[in-house]
Amino acid sequence: MAEVIEQHLEDRLPELLQLERVGLFSRKEIKAVIKKASALEYKVQRRALFKEDFINYIQYEINLLELIKKRRARTRYVFKKEEIEFSILHRIQNLFRRATSKWKEDIQLWISYIAFCKKWNNKTQIGKTFSSLLAIHPNKPALWIMAAKWEMEDRLSSESARHLFLRALRFHPESPKLYQEYFRMELMNAEKLRKEKQEFEQAKMDLDALDYPEEILNCALARIVYKEAVSKIKGAEFHLSLLSIAKLFTFAQDLQKEIYDHLQVLHAEDPLTWDFVARRELELETQLPGELASKQGKAAEVARREERSCAVYEEAVSSLATEAMWKYYITFCLERFNRKTNNKELKEKRQERVMDVFRRAHDARLLPEDLYQQWLDMLLGLGLTEVALGVALALTDHNPDSVSRWRLQLQLLIRLDSNRVEERFQEAVRHLRAKDCLPLWSLWLEWSEGTQSEEDTEALFQKSLLATVPADSVIMKEKYLDWAYRTGGHKKAKRVFISLRENRPFSVQFFRRMIQIEKEQETCKMLNLREYYERALREFGSVNYELWLDYIKEELNHPCGKPENCGQIHWRAMKMLQGEMVEEFVAKYTLLQMSQL
């Protein structure tokens, strides 16, 4: 190994001598470079190789290149690059090659190699690196796209990019991203050829000797890619993504129209298609002849466009009456309603339209649940309280098994301070399954705490413990304990704890909260803390090592604690804890002992 390292250091001598001779580095700096390079070489030549050593060596050489670049700019010396920089570049490439052959699976390492070659304009090496990378990782479409983009944008070779895309599609015949980028590449190529041809025509050059096929200029290849793509990948969303790409190219209007027509034929039953067609009406101008370009005229034009869009939506909800279709329609109306306008008539029209669409979707029982909140907020904002109340009460008539609908209704009733709140809460828990009612019990108790007496709220807490499933009752116990401490202090919290201490199941947090309450008192009794810890450990001592540690800390730190009990607690913990918990406990207990010493 030493001979190899010495040979590599000797190979550096010509470039180092040149650096010193031309005044870019001093003798002292050259010695520092040799010393550092020697240490790095030893690391990358040993038997057990580590990726970090290669990365550090590569980074050091890159930093050296950057320093030389700065020194050249300062001294304005531009000669001897072949003897200096090219030698360092060659060494960095060798390091990258060794690293990528050793750690083939590290994509980031490959990309760093390619980025380095791009920076120093080594196109030949980039091509070879991409070939090796794709041979090892053909299952990653993003790498194929990256390689094709480099061929197209840096090497200006549309033919090579096309071959790469075709090879990629053999591995990934149903990759939407590959088809999208391939489609974009063909359109970019057509645009480039059209610009070249236009420039030659302006220069009055003979185009007979040049090859500009009309088929390519008219998007024939892009059209082929589009047809193949939509035959392999179904769905309006993908179809629209291709249309959005085509719309970036002004010369491809015929292709855009073809894609648009196919969209309406192939995906007529998809709500997304109708939404796109309707929104497209907003882009089409119909300014009447002689109409002044005034604010009134502009508002009238906007109103006409919105009417056309709504006409499409109306056709859609009549032929495709689904919840998704109504959602698109309502979302469009809300967007237009929220747009600022100073035209009173347009504003009122938008408001009337959105309220009408909300009502009709609700009547058809096709209004999505996530839009009800917006509708109710709008009704309240417009002062239509009675209408909002009627909508809220009708929510659960249509779907009495929906927790979210009951919650929405109850929140509105609470907000309006209705006298029907308790009645509807009782109705809700009768209709719903016990395992779904936790959000409603939480809301009910929150409302009760703010409006009813403490006795009524406590009775409701006790009722919730019996009505909820065991897993939810754990949460209710924590809330009950917190409420008791807030309203009655330590004495009431302890009374609640005593009433619940045999009422399983529990959570660790329930016991920890009681311990915290005890510790917040002026006279914190160690006897009470021991009881809480013992009860907590009875339930969770086999799965929670932190409880044991906290118990030991209390005995050590509390004024009335007994440090002599720590050994017995430790012995019990080792008996009860299971699996990895034992190791965790031993490690933390050892640290605790060291801190005590």
C-alpha positions in Angstrom: 0.0 0.0 0.0 2.8 2.4 0.9 4.3 2.0 -2.6 1.0 2.9 -4.2 0.6 6.0 -2.0 4.2 7.1 -2.7 3.6 6.7 -6.5 0.4 8.8 -6.3 2.2 11.5 -4.3 5.0 11.5 -6.9 2.4 11.9 -9.7 1.4 15.2 -8.0 4.8 16.7 -8.0 4.7 18.2 -11.5 1.5 20.2 -10.8 2.8 21.2 -7.4 6.1 22.4 -8.9 4.2 24.4 -11.5 2.0 26.0 -8.8 5.1 27.1 -6.9 7.0 28.2 -10.0 4.2 30.4 -11.4 3.6 32.0 -8.0 0.2 30.6 -7.3 1.3 28.7 -4.1 4.2 29.3 -1.7 6.7 26.6 -0.6 4.9 26.4 2.8 1.5 25.9 1.1 2.9 23.1 -1.1 4.2 21.2 1.9 0.8 21.6 3.6 -0.9 20.2 0.4 1.5 17.2 0.3 0.9 16.5 4.0 -2.9 16.6 3.7 -2.9 14.6 0.4 -0.8 11.9 2.1 -3.2 11.5 4.9 -6.2 11.4 2.5 -4.4 8.8 0.3 -3.8 6.5 3.2 -7.5 6.5 4.0 -8.7 5.6 0.5 -6.0 2.9 0.0 -6.6 0.9 3.1 -8.4 -2.5 3.0 -11.5 -1.3 4.8 -12.9 1.5 2.7 -15.4 4.1 3.9 -17.5 6.3 1.7 -16.9 9.4 3.8 -13.1 9.2 3.2 -13.7 9.4 -0.6 -16.1 12.2 -0.2 -13.6 14.1 2.0 -10.8 13.6 -0.5 -13.0 14.7 -3.4 -14.1 17.8 -1.5 -10.5 18.7 -0.6 -9.5 18.4 -4.3 -12.5 20.5 -5.4 -11.6 23.2 -2.7 -8.1 23.2 -4.1 -9.4 23.8 -7.6 -11.5 26.7 -6.3 -8.5 28.2 -4.5 -6.4 28.0 -7.7 -9.2 29.7 -9.6 -9.3 32.6 -7.2 -5.5 32.9 -7.2 -5.5 33.0 -11.0 -8.1 35.7 -11.0 -6.1 37.8 -8.5 -2.7 37.3 -10.3 -4.2 37.3 -13.8 -2.1 34.3 -14.7 -4.0 32.0 -17.1 -1.3 29.7 -18.4 -0.3 26.1 -17.5 -3.8 24.8 -17.0 -3.1 21.5 -18.6 -0.3 20.8 -16.1 -2.2 22.0 -13.1 -6.0 22.0 -13.3 -6.3 19.1 -15.7 -4.2 16.9 -13.5 -6.4 17.6 -10.5 -9.6 17.1 -12.5 -8.3 13.7 -13.7 -7.6 12.7 -10.1 -11.1 13.7 -8.9 -12.7 11.7 -11.7 -10.6 8.7 -10.7 -11.8 9.1 -7.1 -15.4 9.4 -8.2 -15.1 6.3 -10.4 -13.7 4.3 -7.6 -16.4 5.5 -5.2 -19.3 4.8 -7.6 -18.0 1.4 -8.5 -17.8 0.5 -4.7 -21.1 2.1 -3.7 -23.2 1.6 -6.8 -26.5 2.0 -4.9 -25.8 5.6 -3.8 -27.7 7.7 -6.3 -26.5 11.0 -4.7 -22.9 10.0 -5.3 -23.6 9.5 -9.0 -25.4 12.8 -9.3 -22.5 14.6 -7.6 -20.1 13.0 -10.1 -22.3 14.2 -13.0 -22.7 17.7 -11.5 -18.9 18.0 -11.1 -18.4 16.9 -14.8 -21.0 19.5 -15.9 -19.3 22.3 -14.0 -16.0 21.5 -15.7 -17.7 20.8 -19.1 -16.5 17.2 -19.5 -19.3 16.1 -21.8 -17.6 12.8 -22.8 -17.4 11.7 -19.1 -21.0 12.8 -18.4 -22.2 10.5 -21.2 -20.2 7.5 -19.9 -21.4 8.2 -16.4 -25.1 8.3 -17.4 -24.6 5.1 -19.3 -23.2 3.3 -16.3 -25.8 4.8 -13.9 -28.7 3.7 -16.1 -27.3 0.2 -16.5 -27.2 -0.1 -12.7 -30.5 1.7 -11.9 -32.8 1.2 -14.9 -35.8 1.1 -12.5 -35.7 4.8 -11.7 -37.6 6.9 -14.3 -36.2 10.2 -12.8 -32.7 9.2 -13.9 -33.8 8.5 -17.5 -35.4 11.9 -17.6 -32.3 13.5 -16.2 -30.1 11.8 -18.9 -32.5 12.7 -21.7 -32.7 16.4 -20.6 -28.9 16.6 -20.6 -28.8 15.2 -24.1 -31.4 17.6 -25.3 -30.4 20.8 -23.5 -26.6 20.5 -23.1 -25.6 18.3 -26.1 -28.4 19.6 -28.3 -29.1 16.1 -29.5 -32.8 15.4 -29.8 -32.0 12.1 -31.4 -30.1 10.8 -28.4 -32.8 12.2 -26.0 -35.4 10.4 -28.0 -33.5 7.1 -27.9 -33.2 7.4 -24.1 -36.9 8.0 -23.7 -37.8 5.1 -25.9 -35.4 2.8 -23.9 -36.9 4.2 -20.6 -40.4 3.4 -21.7 -39.4 -0.3 -22.3 -38.6 -0.5 -18.6 -41.5 1.8 -17.5 -44.3 1.5 -20.0 -46.9 3.1 -17.6 -44.9 5.9 -16.1 -46.9 9.2 -16.5 -43.8 11.4 -15.8 -41.8 9.7 -18.6 -44.6 10.3 -21.1 -45.0 13.9 -20.0 -41.3 14.7 -20.4 -41.0 12.8 -23.7 -44.0 14.8 -25.0 -42.5 18.0 -23.8 -39.1 17.1 -25.4 -40.7 16.5 -28.8 -42.5 19.8 -28.7 -39.3 21.6 -27.6 -37.5 20.0 -30.5 -40.2 21.1 -33.0 -40.0 24.6 -31.6 -36.2 24.7 -32.0 -36.4 23.5 -35.6 -39.1 26.1 -36.4 -37.0 28.9 -35.0 -33.9 27.7 -36.9 -35.9 27.5 -40.2 -37.3 31.0 -39.6 -33.8 32.4 -39.0 -32.5 30.8 -42.2 -35.5 32.1 -44.1 -34.9 35.7 -42.8 -31.2 35.3 -43.9 -32.5 34.2 -47.3 -30.4 31.0 -47.2 -31.1 28.0 -49.4 -33.2 25.6 -47.4 -33.0 22.7 -49.9 -29.7 21.5 -48.4 -31.1 21.6 -44.9 -33.4 18.9 -43.4 -36.6 20.4 -41.9 -39.3 17.8 -42.3 -42.8 19.4 -42.3 -44.1 16.5 -40.2 -41.8 17.2 -37.3 -42.4 21.0 -37.6 -46.1 20.3 -37.3 -45.8 18.2 -34.1 -46.1 14.8 -35.8 -43.7 13.1 -33.4 -45.3 14.8 -30.4 -48.7 13.6 -31.6 -47.5 10.0 -31.8 -46.2 10.3 -28.2 -49.5 11.7 -27.1 -51.6 9.0 -28.6 -49.3 6.2 -27.2 -49.4 7.9 -23.8 -53.2 8.1 -23.5 -53.6 4.5 -24.8 -51.4 3.3 -21.9 -52.3 5.7 -19.1 -56.0 6.3 -18.5 -57.7 9.2 -16.6 -58.6 12.8 -17.3 -55.9 14.1 -15.0 -53.1 12.7 -17.1 -54.8 13.8 -20.3 -55.1 17.3 -18.9 -51.4 17.3 -17.9 -50.5 16.7 -21.6 -52.8 19.5 -22.7 -51.2 21.9 -20.2 -47.8 21.0 -21.7 -49.0 21.6 -25.2 -50.5 25.0 -24.3 -47.0 26.2 -23.5 -46.2 26.1 -27.2 -48.1 28.6 -29.3 -47.4 26.9 -32.6 -49.1 23.7 -31.4 -52.7 25.0 -31.5 -53.9 22.2 -33.8 -52.5 19.6 -31.4 -54.1 21.4 -28.4 -57.5 21.3 -30.1 -57.1 17.6 -30.9 -56.2 16.8 -27.3 -59.1 18.9 -26.1 -61.6 17.1 -28.4 -60.3 13.7 -27.3 -60.6 14.7 -23.7 -64.3 15.4 -24.1 -64.8 12.1 -25.9 -62.6 9.8 -23.8 -63.5 11.2 -20.4 -67.0 12.5 -20.7 -67.9 10.8 -17.4 -65.1 12.3 -15.4 -66.1 15.4 -13.3 -62.6 16.8 -13.9 -63.2 17.0 -17.6 -66.4 19.0 -17.1 -64.6 21.3 -14.6 -61.9 22.0 -17.1 -64.3 22.6 -20.0 -66.3 25.0 -17.8 -63.3 27.0 -16.6 -62.0 27.2 -20.2 -65.0 29.4 -20.9 -63.5 32.1 -18.7 -60.6 32.4 -21.1 -62.7 33.0 -24.2 -63.4 36.7 -24.8 -66.7 37.8 -26.3 -66.4 41.6 -26.1 -69.4 43.0 -27.9 -68.6 45.4 -30.8 -68.9 49.0 -29.7 -68.8 48.2 -26.0 -66.6 50.7 -24.3 -63.6 49.6 -22.4 -65.0 51.0 -19.2 -65.4 49.4 -15.8 -69.0 48.6 -16.5 -68.1 47.0 -19.8 -65.4 44.9 -18.2 -67.8 43.7 -15.5 -70.4 42.8 -18.1 -67.8 40.8 -20.0 -66.8 38.9 -16.8 -70.4 38.2 -16.0 -71.0 36.8 -19.5 -67.9 34.5 -19.2 -69.1 33.3 -15.8 -72.6 32.6 -17.2 -71.1 30.5 -19.9 -69.0 28.5 -17.4 -72.1 28.0 -15.2 -74.1 26.8 -18.2 -71.5 24.1 -18.7 -71.6 23.2 -15.0 -75.4 23.0 -15.2 -75.2 20.6 -18.0 -72.6 18.6 -16.1 -74.7 18.2 -12.9 -77.8 17.2 -14.9 -75.9 14.5 -16.8 -73.4 13.5 -14.1 -75.2 14.1 -10.8 -72.4 13.0 -8.4 -71.0 14.5 -5.2 -67.7 15.2 -6.9 -69.4 17.1 -9.8 -71.3 19.3 -7.4 -68.1 19.9 -5.4 -66.4 21.2 -8.6 -69.4 23.5 -9.3 -69.6 24.9 -5.8 -65.8 25.4 -5.6 -65.9 27.4 -8.9 -68.8 29.5 -7.5 -67.0 30.1 -4.3 -63.8 31.2 -6.1 -65.8 33.7 -8.2 -67.7 35.0 -5.1 -64.5 35.6 -3.2 -62.9 37.6 -6.0 -63.0 41.3 -5.3 -65.1 43.5 -7.5 -66.5 47.0 -7.1 -69.5 46.2 -9.3 -72.5 45.8 -7.0 -74.6 43.9 -9.6 -71.8 41.4 -10.3 -71.2 40.9 -6.6 -74.9 40.2 -5.9 -75.2 37.9 -8.9 -72.2 35.8 -7.6 -73.7 35.7 -4.1 -77.1 34.6 -5.4 -75.5 31.9 -7.6 -73.4 30.4 -4.9 -76.3 30.3 -2.4 -78.5 28.7 -5.1 -75.9 26.0 -6.0 -75.3 25.2 -2.3 -79.1 24.8 -1.7 -79.6 22.6 -4.7 -76.7 20.3 -3.9 -78.1 20.0 -0.3 -81.6 19.2 -1.6 -80.1 16.6 -3.9 -78.2 15.2 -0.9 -75.0 15.5 -2.9 -73.3 18.4 -1.0 -69.9 17.1 0.3 -69.6 17.3 4.1 -66.4 19.4 4.0 -68.4 22.2 2.2 -71.2 22.4 4.8 -69.0 24.5 7.1 -68.4 27.1 4.4 -72.1 27.3 3.6 -73.0 27.8 7.2 -70.3 30.4 7.6 -71.6 32.2 4.6 -75.2 32.1 5.8 -74.2 33.5 9.2 -72.0 36.1 7.6 -75.0 37.3 5.5 -77.2 37.4 8.6 -79.4 34.4 7.5 -79.3 32.8 11.0 -82.7 30.9 10.6 -81.6 29.5 7.3 -78.3 28.3 8.8 -80.1 26.7 11.7 -82.5 24.9 9.3 -79.6 23.6 7.3 -77.7 22.5 10.4 -80.7 20.6 11.7 -81.3 18.9 8.4 -77.7 17.7 8.2 -78.3 14.7 10.4 -81.7 14.0 9.0 -80.1 12.9 5.7 -77.2 11.0 7.4 -77.7 10.3 11.1 -74.7 8.0 11.3 -72.1 10.7 10.4 -70.2 12.0 13.4 -68.8 15.0 11.5 -72.4 16.1 10.6 -73.5 15.9 14.2 -70.5 17.8 15.4 -71.0 20.5 12.7 -74.7 20.8 13.8 -73.8 21.0 17.5 -71.1 23.5 17.0 -73.5 25.8 15.2 -76.2 25.4 17.9 -73.6 26.3 20.5 -72.4 29.3 18.5 -76.1 30.5 18.2 -76.6 29.8 21.9 -79.6 27.6 21.0 -81.8 26.1 23.8 -81.8 22.8 21.8 -78.1 22.0 22.4 -78.5 19.4 25.2 -81.4 17.8 23.4 -79.4 17.4 20.2 -76.4 16.0 22.2 -78.6 13.3 23.7 -80.1 12.6 20.2 -76.6 12.3 18.8 -75.2 9.8 21.3 -78.4 7.7 20.9 -77.9 7.4 17.1 -74.2 6.9 16.9 -72.1 4.0 17.9 -70.3 4.3 21.3 -66.9 4.0 19.7 -67.5 7.0 17.4 -68.8 9.4 20.1 -65.6 10.6 21.7 -65.5 13.9 19.8 -69.1 14.6 20.7 -68.6 13.8 24.4 -65.5 16.2 24.5 -67.6 18.9 22.8 -70.6 18.3 25.2 -68.4 18.6 28.3 -66.7 21.7 27.0 -70.1 23.3 26.4 -71.4 22.1 29.8 -68.4 23.5 31.7 -69.1 27.0 30.2 -72.8 27.0 30.6 -74.0 24.6 33.3 -73.4 24.1 37.0 -70.5 22.1 38.4 -72.9 19.4 39.6 -74.4 19.0 36.1 -70.9 18.9 34.5 -69.7 16.3 37.0 -72.8 14.2 36.4 -72.1 14.4 32.6 -68.4 13.3 33.2 -69.6 10.3 35.1 -72.2 9.5 32.4 -69.5 9.7 29.7 -67.3 7.2 31.5 -70.1 4.6 31.3 -71.2 5.5 27.7 -67.8 5.4 26.0 -65.8 2.4 25.0 -62.9 1.5 27.3 -60.3 3.0 25.0 -62.2 6.3 24.9 -63.0 6.3 28.6 -59.2 6.5 29.3 -59.2 10.0 27.7 -62.4 11.0 29.6 -60.8 10.1 32.9 -57.9 12.4 32.1 -60.3 15.2 31.2 -62.3 14.5 34.4 -59.2 14.8 36.6 -58.1 18.0 34.9 -61.6 19.5 35.2 -61.8 18.6 38.9 -58.4 20.3 39.6 -59.4 23.4 37.7 -62.8 23.8 39.5 -62.1 22.4 43.0 -58.3 22.2 43.4 -56.3 19.4 45.0 -59.0 18.2 47.3 -61.5 17.6 44.5 -58.9 16.2 42.2 -58.0 13.6 44.9 -61.6 12.7 45.4 -62.0 12.1 41.7 -58.8 10.0 41.6 -60.0 7.9 44.5 -63.4 7.3 42.8 -61.6 6.2 39.6 -58.5 4.4 40.9 -60.1 0.9 40.5 -62.0 1.8 37.3 -59.8 0.3 34.6 -58.4 0.9 31.9 -56.1 3.7 32.7 -53.3 5.7 30.9 -49.9 6.6 32.2 -50.8 10.2 31.8 -53.7 9.8 34.3 -51.3 8.8 37.0 -48.7 11.3 36.0 -51.2 14.1 36.1 -52.2 13.2 39.7 -48.5 13.1 40.6 -48.0 16.5 39.1 -51.1 17.9 41.0 -49.6 16.6 44.3 -46.2 18.1 43.6 -47.8 21.5 42.9 -49.1 21.7 46.5 -47.3 23.6 49.2 -47.1 20.5 51.4 -46.4 17.7 48.9 -46.9 14.5 50.8 -44.5 11.7 49.9 -47.0 9.2 51.2 -49.5 10.2 48.5 -46.8 10.2 45.8 -45.8 6.6 46.8 -49.4 5.6 46.4 -49.7 7.1 43.0 -46.5 5.6 41.8 -47.4 2.2 43.2 -50.7 2.2 41.4 -49.1 3.4 38.1 -46.5 0.7 38.3 -49.1 -1.9 39.0 -50.6 -1.1 35.6 -47.6 -0.1 33.5 -44.5 -1.3 35.4 -43.7 -4.0 32.9 -43.7 -1.6 29.8 -42.6 1.8 31.1 -39.1 2.1 32.6 -39.4 5.8 33.0 -42.0 5.4 35.8 -39.4 3.4 37.8 -36.7 6.0 37.3 -39.1 8.8 38.3 -40.1 6.9 41.5 -36.4 6.5 42.4 -35.8 10.2 41.8 -38.7 11.1 44.1 -37.2 8.9 46.9 -33.8 10.6 46.4 -34.9 14.2 46.1 -38.1 14.6 48.1 -37.5 16.0 51.7 -39.5 13.1 53.1 -38.1 10.5 50.7 -36.2 7.4 51.7 -33.1 6.8 49.6 -32.7 3.4 51.2 -35.8 2.3 49.3 -34.1 2.8 45.9 -32.4 -0.5 45.9 -35.7 -2.4 46.5 -37.4 -0.3 43.7 -34.5 -1.2 41.4 -34.8 -4.9 42.2 -38.6 -4.8 41.5 -38.0 -3.0 38.2 -35.5 -5.6 37.0 -38.1 -8.3 37.8 -41.0 -6.6 36.1 -39.6 -4.9 33.0 -39.5 -6.9 29.8 -37.3 -7.1 26.7 -35.4 -3.9 25.6 -36.9 -2.0 28.5 -34.4 -3.7 30.9 -31.4 -2.4 29.0 -32.9 1.1 28.8 -33.6 1.1 32.5 -30.1 -0.1 33.4 -28.4 2.5 31.2 -30.5 5.4 32.6 -30.2 4.1 36.2 -26.4 4.0 35.9 -26.3 7.6 34.6 -28.6 8.6 37.6 -26.2 7.0 40.0 -23.2 8.8 38.4 -25.0 12.1 38.7 -25.7 11.4 42.4 -22.0 10.7 43.0 
